[in-house]
């Protein structure tokens, strides 16, 4: 919706967006955090991505916690 408005008004589109998602039960009363709170980002302009990494394979021989 915001992208349509920006286009109609002659503004350039957003390169990225982010949002907070509050999910799950409160960790404790008045904590301000819930069990599954998280932030998601969306990069709409691939030119903003300067690099990336590939997660390593888990080493099963390493000491388990």
Secondary structure, DSSP 8 states (H G I E B T S, - for coil): -HHHHHHHTT----SEEEEEE--SSBSSTT-S-BTT-EEEEEE--GGG-----------TTS---
